Amino acid sequence: MAEQQKKAQEQDLNQLLKVRREKLSQLQEEGRDPFQITKYDVTHHSMEVKNAFEELEGKSVSLAGRMMSKRVMGKASFCSIQDLQGAIQSYVARDNIGEDSYKDFKKMDIGDIVGIKGEVFKTKTGEISIHATEVTLLSKSLNPLPEKFHGLTNTDLRYRQRYVDLIMNEEVKETFIKRSKIIASIRHYLNGQGFLEVETPMLVANAGGAAARPFETHFNALDEDFKLRISLELYLKRLIVGGMERVYEIGRVFRNEGLDTRHNPEFTLMELYQAYTDYHGMMDLTENLYRHVAQEVLGTTKISYNGVEMDLGKPFERITMVDAVKKYAGVDFNEIHTLKEARAVAKEHHVEYEERHKKGDILSLFFEEFAEEHLIQPTFVMDHPIEISPLTKKKPENPEYTERFEFFMNGWEMANAYSELNDPIDQRERFKAQEELLAQGDEEANTTDEDFLHALEIGMPPTGGIGFGIDRMVMLLTDSAAIRDVLAFPTMKSQGAAKNEANNATQVKTEEKPAEKIDFSNVKIEPLFEETVDFDTFSKSDFRAVKIEACEAVPKSKKLLKFTLNDGTDRKRTILSGIHEYYEPETLVGKTAIAIVNLPPRKMMGIDSEGMLISAVHEEDGREGLNLLMVDDRIPAGAKLY
């Protein structure tokens, strides 16, 4: 039955597409091709007409926009035109626009872009409208819009077809208008403080300034490998060396990492550097900047995100990382003096660490696990350990810590700031330590940048610097649930030629590669149990089919994915699985997997994991392979496996 309904819908759509193309062909044959129109004089937008009704009543105006509805009633009709500012009704009568024009109007479709010229008036029901004297078809819509009342609700489709999303969902357009105003407000504030906006390279030989894995590319003309920048820092500091005392840049940076609700591999970063100040100066600037932007764009310093109010008007809390861990975890790192003691307290509190981690790294892990989630109101977390701050000045009175802060709101890191390291000898030692981490397998570690060191040797003044994540700032100020909601065109997995024919039409057509064939003749499968387990013991494991409703990378973890699962009960089940090396989160949403659901919760990175997803692991040619066990989507959530 469902298959028949689907086929019927496809036939209906094909008929609609055919009819619209036939209408276009007829217009072209008559020499009235709308696509040959090059301009239309617009005097007003919809909201301007409504706001200035008393002044414009009875006067002629011309508007242009997309026709969103049409009611034909014999000799007179109504239609709604949507433009940048909103929508306005137009009354179209045969006697006013002429018989031939009225016939043309009746053939127009929802989605067509039209120009309306007429007098401003108010209907008997009190609605401000345009009494049309002229209707011009400016562009023919050959593909129908989504059904009016349900709109475009499929999240994946909304992100892929943002142009339709903007048409159908007014709040989406408002979000992107606010985003533009937020960025303009940031520029307005910084320019008023004497900062100069500059531009630095995106293609770099050495991607430094942050802990992130870069994208790599090849420059054919120079026959040389380059990286896409992961930060703006090192070039902006070169400008400080050159005497440009206050500089900032707002631009895209690229990090070859996972996708989730707060991370996109390309995102907008704002970094600024100010000579002759320190991280306290950066705190003052951040506090004032956030207040300015909220007041200018939203008209208030009180914002609400997901129902939680945050007050930017009050002084922002300032707390050291050590004090934050003491406050929320009950562990005082002032009393922990050795790596051995740090590891012992980590084991006691079930904080997982790696062999390479030092005392400062473990302090940071404690902060992430116990403190971050509590930092809802604007908070500066100061004085980070030197191990996680390779570009930051040491605190003169305590060289184990640095003059660095991270700015938190809603439990999220919103900005990162330093009293910048300007000692070239110390900086070289920090780079050397980063190189050692790189050799140990840390793909996010920095490499030595000799030209930057040369710049520091020329001499850089004491400087404060900060980096803001613009996308997260926009998320908070627009109450948007995910980073993709504030990116006009977020990074998406390719749909392939079969699902994306229009996008692939202008590219070289290649046949889809068949699934990679693996020779399993030499595969060694790990035995499930070292010793025989009796049937009664094994049968106690409750294997269930689970639907993957959401999946995201766990912050600060390279391996873990966090799954939100429908297990057939009234509550959602959370399971963490260390399979990020093999899967990107977005590729798993909507799949049906198998999980053991009667295991006791196990805390991982501070999150309770309520069971275990089943994967098939094998070894081939000395390399471990893994495939998450997924089954036919027809199997309902909660189905028990026997």
VMD Tcl script that draws the C-alpha trace (Angstrom):
set ca {
  {0.00 0.00 0.00}
  {2.80 2.41 0.95}
  {4.67 1.60 -2.27}
  {1.56 2.33 -4.35}
  {1.07 5.65 -2.58}
  {4.72 6.57 -3.21}
  {4.37 5.79 -6.92}
  {1.19 7.85 -7.12}
  {2.96 10.83 -5.51}
  {5.85 10.50 -7.97}
  {3.41 10.45 -10.90}
  {1.65 13.56 -9.55}
  {5.00 15.37 -9.20}
  {6.08 14.38 -12.71}
  {2.80 15.74 -14.06}
  {3.29 19.04 -12.19}
  {6.81 19.39 -13.57}
  {5.52 18.69 -17.08}
  {2.73 21.28 -16.82}
  {5.08 24.00 -15.55}
  {7.54 23.40 -18.38}
  {4.71 23.49 -20.90}
  {3.64 26.89 -19.53}
  {7.19 28.17 -19.92}
  {7.44 26.82 -23.47}
  {4.19 28.59 -24.42}
  {5.48 31.90 -23.03}
  {8.73 31.50 -24.93}
  {6.91 30.69 -28.16}
  {4.87 33.88 -27.70}
  {8.05 35.92 -27.22}
  {7.38 36.52 -23.51}
  {10.21 34.52 -21.95}
  {10.39 35.65 -18.28}
  {14.04 34.66 -18.10}
  {14.91 37.42 -20.57}
  {13.77 40.10 -18.10}
  {16.88 41.70 -16.62}
  {15.50 44.13 -14.01}
  {12.41 45.36 -12.19}
  {12.08 48.67 -10.39}
  {11.16 47.99 -6.74}
  {10.09 51.04 -4.75}
  {9.10 49.37 -1.46}
  {9.25 46.14 0.54}
  {6.30 44.54 2.30}
  {7.10 45.71 5.83}
  {7.87 49.24 4.66}
  {4.36 49.45 3.17}
  {2.74 48.13 6.35}
  {4.74 50.39 8.66}
  {4.06 53.51 6.59}
  {0.44 52.74 5.65}
  {-0.96 56.12 6.70}
  {1.59 57.88 4.52}
  {1.28 55.49 1.55}
  {-2.48 54.84 1.51}
  {-3.84 55.52 -1.98}
  {-0.35 55.92 -3.45}
  {1.23 53.68 -6.10}
  {4.07 51.35 -5.11}
  {5.86 48.45 -6.78}
  {7.07 45.32 -4.99}
  {8.64 42.06 -6.14}
  {8.79 38.66 -4.53}
  {7.71 35.05 -4.61}
  {4.04 34.16 -4.91}
  {3.24 32.00 -1.86}
  {-0.54 31.67 -2.26}
  {-3.26 32.44 -4.79}
  {-7.09 32.45 -4.60}
  {-8.86 32.86 -7.94}
  {-12.48 34.01 -7.62}
  {-13.87 34.69 -11.07}
  {-13.08 38.24 -12.11}
  {-11.01 39.04 -9.00}
  {-8.33 37.18 -7.08}
  {-5.98 37.49 -4.13}
  {-2.34 36.44 -3.92}
  {0.39 36.74 -1.30}
  {3.85 37.97 -2.24}
  {6.87 37.20 -0.02}
  {9.98 39.38 -0.13}
  {12.98 39.96 2.14}
  {10.93 41.63 4.89}
  {7.88 39.36 4.95}
  {4.66 38.94 2.97}
  {1.89 41.23 1.75}
  {-1.44 40.55 0.11}
  {-2.35 41.79 -3.36}
  {-5.86 42.19 -4.81}
  {-5.80 41.38 -8.54}
  {-8.94 42.29 -10.54}
  {-9.52 41.73 -14.26}
  {-10.94 45.22 -14.72}
  {-7.79 46.81 -13.28}
  {-5.03 44.87 -15.03}
  {-6.82 43.98 -18.27}
  {-8.35 40.77 -19.59}
  {-5.20 39.34 -21.20}
  {-3.03 40.12 -18.16}
  {-5.64 38.52 -15.89}
  {-5.56 35.32 -17.98}
  {-1.78 35.31 -17.63}
  {-2.08 35.84 -13.87}
  {-4.41 32.87 -13.51}
  {-1.80 30.65 -15.19}
  {0.92 31.67 -12.75}
  {2.02 29.11 -10.17}
  {2.86 29.16 -6.49}
  {6.61 29.78 -6.33}
  {6.75 32.08 -9.36}
  {8.61 35.34 -8.80}
  {6.45 38.31 -9.77}
  {6.44 42.08 -9.73}
  {3.30 43.84 -8.42}
  {2.49 47.48 -9.09}
  {-0.57 49.10 -7.54}
  {-2.16 51.32 -4.91}
  {-1.89 50.74 -1.17}
  {-5.25 50.14 0.53}
  {-6.86 48.29 3.41}
  {-9.47 45.54 2.85}
  {-12.81 45.31 4.64}
  {-11.19 42.88 7.09}
  {-8.49 45.47 7.87}
  {-5.59 43.84 6.01}
  {-3.10 46.20 4.37}
  {-2.86 45.18 0.70}
  {-1.84 46.26 -2.80}
  {-4.62 46.90 -5.35}
  {-2.74 45.67 -8.42}
  {-2.68 47.66 -11.65}
  {0.10 45.57 -13.15}
  {1.41 42.02 -12.53}
  {4.68 40.92 -14.20}
  {6.07 37.39 -14.25}
  {9.80 37.85 -13.53}
  {10.92 34.23 -13.14}
  {9.11 30.92 -13.68}
  {9.34 28.32 -10.89}
  {9.72 24.95 -12.61}
  {9.85 22.90 -9.40}
  {6.99 23.16 -6.88}
  {7.60 24.28 -3.32}
  {6.88 21.90 -0.41}
  {3.26 21.58 0.70}
  {2.21 24.86 2.32}
  {0.99 23.76 5.74}
  {3.74 21.24 6.53}
  {6.53 23.20 4.92}
  {10.05 21.82 4.74}
  {10.50 19.83 7.95}
  {13.02 17.12 7.02}
  {16.18 18.33 8.78}
  {18.65 16.79 6.33}
  {16.76 18.24 3.35}
  {16.54 21.67 5.02}
  {20.33 21.84 5.31}
  {20.94 20.55 1.77}
  {18.29 22.81 0.20}
  {18.76 25.92 2.33}
  {17.27 28.05 -0.44}
  {13.93 26.23 0.01}
  {14.30 26.33 3.80}
  {14.62 30.13 3.68}
  {11.48 30.39 1.55}
  {9.31 28.10 3.66}
  {10.51 28.87 7.20}
  {10.41 32.55 8.18}
  {12.35 31.95 11.41}
  {15.27 30.53 9.43}
  {15.55 33.71 7.39}
  {15.43 35.73 10.64}
  {18.32 33.68 12.04}
  {20.57 34.51 9.09}
  {19.58 38.16 9.09}
  {20.55 38.27 12.78}
  {23.81 36.48 12.00}
  {24.72 39.20 9.53}
  {23.82 41.90 12.07}
  {25.88 40.18 14.80}
  {29.01 40.13 12.62}
  {28.43 43.75 11.59}
  {28.02 44.70 15.27}
  {31.30 43.00 16.18}
  {33.06 44.98 13.46}
  {31.36 48.20 14.60}
  {32.56 47.70 18.19}
  {36.14 46.74 17.33}
  {36.56 49.49 14.75}
  {35.39 51.94 17.42}
  {38.11 50.63 19.74}
  {40.85 51.38 17.22}
  {41.27 47.87 15.80}
  {42.17 47.35 12.13}
  {40.51 44.53 10.17}
  {43.08 42.54 8.18}
  {43.25 39.41 6.03}
  {45.75 36.56 6.29}
  {46.44 33.43 4.17}
  {44.11 30.42 4.12}
  {46.60 28.18 2.30}
  {49.61 27.72 4.57}
  {52.72 25.56 4.66}
  {52.46 25.19 8.44}
  {49.00 25.03 10.06}
  {49.62 26.26 13.60}
  {47.98 28.28 16.36}
  {45.57 25.60 17.60}
  {45.33 21.94 18.52}
  {43.60 20.49 15.47}
  {44.15 18.17 12.54}
  {44.36 20.14 9.27}
  {43.02 19.49 5.78}
  {45.78 19.01 3.23}
  {45.88 19.93 -0.45}
  {48.38 20.20 -3.30}
  {49.25 23.42 -5.12}
  {49.91 22.33 -8.72}
  {51.64 25.52 -9.88}
  {54.30 25.27 -7.15}
  {54.20 21.46 -6.98}
  {54.02 21.81 -3.22}
  {51.73 20.51 -0.47}
  {49.76 23.06 1.54}
  {47.33 22.95 4.43}
  {44.13 24.88 5.06}
  {44.55 27.11 8.10}
  {43.25 25.89 11.46}
  {43.74 29.26 13.16}
  {44.42 32.94 12.43}
  {46.91 33.42 15.24}
  {50.45 33.19 13.91}
  {50.00 35.61 11.00}
  {48.14 38.17 13.13}
  {51.00 38.10 15.63}
  {53.43 38.79 12.78}
  {51.44 42.01 12.15}
  {51.78 42.94 15.84}
  {55.55 42.49 15.41}
  {55.31 44.82 12.40}
  {53.83 47.58 14.56}
  {50.11 47.22 13.81}
  {49.12 47.46 17.48}
  {45.44 46.38 17.27}
  {44.38 43.91 14.57}
  {41.52 41.48 14.05}
  {40.26 39.10 11.39}
  {36.90 37.40 10.89}
  {37.29 34.45 8.57}
  {36.84 30.77 7.84}
  {39.16 28.21 9.40}
  {39.22 24.48 8.64}
  {39.70 21.55 11.01}
  {39.65 17.96 9.82}
  {37.46 16.71 12.64}
  {34.00 15.27 13.25}
  {30.55 16.77 12.83}
  {28.08 17.27 15.65}
  {25.68 19.88 17.02}
  {28.54 22.27 17.90}
  {31.24 21.37 15.37}
  {31.54 21.84 11.61}
  {34.85 21.22 9.80}
  {34.80 24.77 8.40}
  {33.62 27.51 10.72}
  {33.93 31.26 11.28}
  {36.54 32.42 13.75}
  {37.30 35.93 14.95}
  {40.75 36.53 16.40}
  {42.15 39.81 17.66}
  {45.46 40.91 19.12}
  {46.19 44.07 21.10}
  {49.69 45.22 21.98}
  {50.55 46.40 25.51}
  {47.76 44.55 27.33}
  {47.31 41.11 28.86}
  {44.59 38.50 29.39}
  {42.83 40.73 31.92}
  {42.48 43.32 29.16}
  {41.00 40.59 26.94}
  {38.44 39.76 29.65}
  {37.31 43.36 29.81}
  {37.09 43.54 26.01}
  {35.08 40.29 25.81}
  {32.61 41.41 28.46}
  {32.06 44.76 26.75}
  {31.86 43.25 23.27}
  {29.20 40.68 24.19}
  {27.09 43.33 25.92}
  {27.41 45.67 22.94}
  {26.40 43.02 20.38}
  {23.42 41.74 22.41}
  {22.11 45.25 23.04}
  {22.61 46.41 19.44}
  {21.16 43.30 17.74}
  {18.61 42.02 20.28}
  {17.84 45.19 22.22}
  {18.61 43.51 25.56}
  {21.52 42.04 27.52}
  {19.35 39.18 28.82}
  {19.24 36.25 26.45}
  {17.42 32.92 26.62}
  {18.79 29.67 25.23}
  {16.69 26.53 25.31}
  {14.60 28.09 28.08}
  {17.60 29.07 30.24}
  {18.17 32.79 30.83}
  {21.70 34.20 30.76}
  {22.46 37.75 31.85}
  {25.19 39.58 29.96}
  {24.49 42.76 31.91}
  {26.00 41.49 35.17}
  {29.78 41.27 35.76}
  {31.07 37.98 34.34}
  {32.37 35.49 36.92}
  {36.15 34.98 36.98}
  {37.49 31.70 38.41}
  {40.76 29.76 38.03}
  {40.70 26.25 36.56}
  {42.09 24.89 39.85}
  {39.30 26.57 41.84}
  {36.65 25.38 39.36}
  {37.79 21.76 39.76}
  {37.87 22.22 43.53}
  {34.35 23.70 43.47}
  {32.70 21.09 41.24}
  {34.82 17.94 41.74}
  {36.00 18.43 45.32}
  {39.63 17.90 44.26}
  {42.25 20.55 45.10}
  {45.14 20.40 42.60}
  {47.08 22.82 44.81}
  {47.57 19.80 47.05}
  {48.66 17.52 44.17}
  {52.34 17.93 43.41}
  {53.38 14.95 41.26}
  {52.16 13.07 38.20}
  {51.81 9.95 40.34}
  {49.41 11.76 42.69}
  {47.44 13.17 39.74}
  {47.03 9.70 38.20}
  {45.95 8.26 41.52}
  {43.21 10.88 42.02}
  {42.11 10.40 38.39}
  {41.64 6.67 38.95}
  {39.79 7.38 42.18}
  {37.33 9.65 40.31}
  {37.13 7.43 37.17}
  {38.74 10.06 34.93}
  {40.30 8.32 31.95}
  {43.74 9.58 30.88}
  {46.41 8.50 28.40}
  {49.98 7.47 29.16}
  {51.34 10.69 27.59}
  {49.23 12.92 29.84}
  {51.03 14.99 32.45}
  {49.68 16.55 35.65}
  {48.34 19.61 33.85}
  {46.57 17.45 31.26}
  {44.82 15.53 34.03}
  {43.71 18.79 35.68}
  {42.19 19.77 32.32}
  {40.41 16.40 32.06}
  {38.93 16.93 35.55}
  {37.72 20.37 34.50}
  {36.07 19.01 31.35}
  {34.39 16.17 33.19}
  {33.17 17.89 36.33}
  {33.09 21.69 35.82}
  {32.20 22.64 32.23}
  {28.53 21.66 32.36}
  {27.93 23.97 35.37}
  {29.23 27.12 33.64}
  {25.89 28.40 32.36}
  {26.20 32.10 33.17}
  {29.07 34.06 31.51}
  {32.29 32.83 33.16}
  {36.01 33.33 32.57}
  {38.04 30.22 33.54}
  {41.59 31.45 34.09}
  {45.13 30.18 34.60}
  {45.36 26.98 32.55}
  {48.22 24.51 33.04}
  {51.23 25.01 30.80}
  {50.90 21.52 29.25}
  {47.76 22.53 27.32}
  {48.84 26.12 26.51}
  {51.85 26.04 24.13}
  {51.53 29.68 22.97}
  {50.84 31.35 26.32}
  {52.93 33.30 28.83}
  {53.68 31.56 32.12}
  {52.41 33.15 35.31}
  {55.51 34.77 36.81}
  {54.56 33.69 40.35}
  {53.69 30.10 39.34}
  {55.29 28.86 36.07}
  {53.23 25.62 36.09}
  {50.28 27.74 34.96}
  {49.73 30.29 32.21}
  {47.97 33.62 31.76}
  {45.16 32.09 29.73}
  {41.39 32.02 30.03}
  {38.50 30.34 28.28}
  {35.13 32.08 28.20}
  {32.13 29.85 28.95}
  {28.38 30.23 28.55}
  {25.71 27.53 28.56}
  {28.44 25.01 29.43}
  {30.16 25.76 26.10}
  {33.60 27.20 25.43}
  {32.90 30.47 23.61}
  {36.37 32.05 23.43}
  {40.00 31.35 24.22}
  {42.47 34.09 25.22}
  {46.10 34.54 26.31}
  {48.71 36.89 27.52}
  {50.65 36.02 24.37}
  {54.03 34.34 24.60}
  {56.60 36.71 23.12}
  {59.81 35.01 24.31}
  {61.27 33.29 21.19}
  {63.51 30.97 23.25}
  {60.59 29.77 25.39}
  {58.41 29.48 22.26}
  {60.97 27.23 20.57}
  {60.96 24.93 23.59}
  {57.15 24.79 23.50}
  {57.23 23.90 19.80}
  {59.78 21.20 20.56}
  {57.42 19.70 23.17}
  {54.63 19.79 20.59}
  {56.84 17.98 18.07}
  {57.39 15.23 20.64}
  {53.63 14.86 21.10}
  {53.26 14.68 17.32}
  {55.83 11.88 17.23}
  {53.82 10.04 19.91}
  {50.76 10.05 17.65}
  {48.97 13.27 18.64}
  {47.68 14.44 15.22}
  {46.52 17.75 16.74}
  {49.95 18.84 18.00}
  {51.68 21.88 16.46}
  {54.86 21.78 14.40}
  {57.72 24.28 14.61}
  {57.13 27.43 12.54}
  {60.60 28.88 11.89}
  {59.36 32.07 10.23}
  {57.11 32.81 13.21}
  {60.05 32.24 15.56}
  {62.10 34.64 13.43}
  {59.34 37.24 13.82}
  {59.43 36.81 17.62}
  {63.21 37.22 17.54}
  {62.70 40.58 15.80}
  {60.64 41.45 18.89}
  {56.94 41.40 19.79}
  {55.56 43.71 22.50}
  {53.53 42.37 25.45}
  {50.23 41.43 23.79}
  {46.80 40.13 24.66}
  {44.99 37.93 22.16}
  {41.65 36.16 21.89}
  {39.74 33.88 19.51}
  {35.92 33.85 19.34}
  {33.82 31.11 17.76}
  {31.33 33.24 15.80}
  {29.00 30.33 15.04}
  {28.49 29.41 18.71}
  {27.94 33.07 19.55}
  {25.23 33.21 16.86}
  {23.71 29.97 18.20}
  {23.30 31.50 21.66}
  {22.02 34.86 20.46}
  {19.46 33.27 18.12}
  {18.47 30.32 20.37}
  {19.51 27.83 17.67}
  {19.85 24.18 18.66}
  {22.69 23.16 16.34}
  {25.61 24.78 14.53}
  {24.08 23.74 11.20}
  {21.11 25.98 12.00}
  {23.39 29.05 11.85}
  {25.51 27.97 8.86}
  {23.79 28.78 5.58}
  {25.43 25.83 3.86}
  {26.83 23.35 6.42}
  {29.15 20.54 5.44}
  {27.12 17.49 4.39}
  {28.05 14.02 3.22}
  {27.71 13.74 -0.55}
  {24.52 12.09 -1.73}
  {26.15 10.55 -4.79}
  {25.20 10.83 -8.43}
  {21.94 8.90 -8.11}
  {20.49 11.31 -5.52}
  {22.22 14.46 -6.70}
  {21.89 14.47 -10.47}
  {21.40 18.23 -10.76}
  {24.59 19.06 -8.84}
  {26.60 16.47 -10.74}
  {25.35 17.47 -14.21}
  {28.09 20.08 -14.65}
  {30.83 17.77 -13.40}
  {32.56 14.88 -15.13}
  {30.23 11.92 -14.87}
  {31.78 8.85 -13.34}
  {30.18 5.54 -12.54}
  {29.70 4.81 -8.87}
  {32.49 2.62 -7.59}
  {31.38 -0.86 -6.55}
  {31.73 -1.73 -2.90}
  {35.33 -2.53 -2.03}
  {35.96 -6.27 -2.16}
  {37.87 -7.61 0.80}
  {39.71 -10.92 0.72}
  {38.60 -12.57 3.96}
  {40.60 -15.77 3.35}
  {43.36 -14.58 5.68}
  {41.12 -12.84 8.23}
  {41.74 -13.84 11.82}
  {38.62 -13.51 13.93}
  {39.11 -12.87 17.64}
  {37.42 -15.61 19.69}
  {34.33 -14.33 21.48}
  {35.19 -16.06 24.77}
  {38.51 -17.39 26.03}
  {36.72 -20.15 27.90}
  {33.38 -21.85 27.41}
  {30.42 -19.94 28.85}
  {27.36 -21.91 29.82}
  {24.14 -21.19 27.94}
  {22.29 -19.77 30.97}
  {24.99 -17.13 31.52}
  {25.10 -16.08 27.87}
  {21.30 -15.92 27.57}
  {21.13 -13.29 30.33}
  {22.41 -10.66 27.85}
  {19.42 -8.74 26.51}
  {20.10 -8.01 22.82}
  {17.66 -5.48 21.31}
  {17.19 -3.63 18.04}
  {17.69 0.12 18.60}
  {16.98 3.06 16.30}
  {19.75 5.68 16.14}
  {17.91 9.00 16.58}
  {20.98 11.19 17.13}
  {24.73 10.75 17.08}
  {27.50 13.22 17.89}
  {31.19 13.24 18.69}
  {32.00 13.49 22.39}
  {33.86 16.80 22.98}
  {37.56 16.39 23.81}
  {37.53 12.72 22.73}
  {38.99 11.49 19.45}
  {37.34 8.06 19.70}
  {33.94 8.32 21.34}
  {30.59 8.80 19.65}
  {27.50 9.53 21.76}
  {24.34 7.78 20.53}
  {20.76 8.71 21.46}
  {18.71 5.56 20.90}
  {15.08 4.52 20.73}
  {15.02 1.13 22.42}
  {11.26 0.69 22.26}
  {10.61 2.21 25.69}
  {9.29 5.65 26.65}
  {12.76 7.01 27.45}
  {15.79 7.60 25.26}
  {18.88 5.48 25.86}
  {22.41 6.93 25.74}
  {25.29 4.70 24.69}
  {28.89 5.76 24.06}
  {31.01 3.77 21.62}
  {34.65 4.25 20.62}
  {34.12 3.94 16.87}
  {34.74 7.51 15.65}
  {37.79 6.27 13.72}
  {35.47 4.24 11.52}
  {32.30 6.35 11.27}
  {31.24 9.99 11.08}
  {28.18 10.67 13.32}
  {25.83 11.96 10.62}
  {26.17 8.75 8.57}
  {24.62 6.66 11.36}
  {21.48 8.69 12.14}
  {18.35 6.78 11.16}
  {20.03 3.36 11.12}
  {18.91 0.34 13.12}
  {21.63 -1.26 15.24}
  {21.90 -4.00 17.87}
  {22.73 -3.29 21.51}
  {22.94 -5.08 24.85}
  {20.54 -3.09 27.02}
  {20.75 -4.73 30.44}
  {24.30 -3.76 31.38}
  {24.82 -1.43 34.37}
  {25.59 2.21 33.37}
  {29.28 2.94 32.90}
  {30.60 6.52 33.14}
  {32.70 7.58 30.15}
  {33.98 11.19 29.84}
  {31.48 12.09 32.56}
  {28.52 10.60 30.63}
  {26.59 7.49 31.67}
  {26.74 4.88 28.90}
  {23.71 2.62 29.25}
  {24.70 -0.50 27.37}
  {26.85 -1.64 24.49}
  {26.43 -1.38 20.73}
  {27.54 -4.53 18.94}
  {30.28 -4.26 16.32}
  {32.04 -6.83 14.16}
  {35.80 -6.49 14.68}
  {38.38 -8.34 12.63}
  {42.08 -8.14 11.86}
  {43.39 -8.05 8.32}
  {47.02 -7.52 7.28}
  {47.85 -6.41 10.80}
  {45.16 -3.70 10.85}
  {41.99 -3.76 12.90}
  {38.75 -3.29 10.99}
  {35.34 -2.59 12.49}
  {31.76 -2.58 11.26}
  {28.84 -1.54 13.45}
  {26.23 -4.29 13.30}
  {23.23 -2.77 11.50}
  {20.06 -4.56 10.47}
  {17.01 -4.02 8.26}
  {15.16 -0.83 9.23}
  {11.87 -2.76 9.16}
  {12.86 -4.37 12.46}
  {11.12 -2.22 15.12}
  {12.93 -0.56 18.03}
  {12.96 -2.82 21.06}
  {12.73 -6.08 19.12}
  {14.50 -8.78 21.15}
  {17.10 -11.03 19.53}
  {17.11 -14.73 20.35}
}
mol new
graphics top color blue
foreach p $ca { graphics top sphere $p radius 0.5 }
foreach p [lrange $ca 0 end-1] q [lrange $ca 1 end] { graphics top cylinder $p $q radius 0.2 }
display resetview
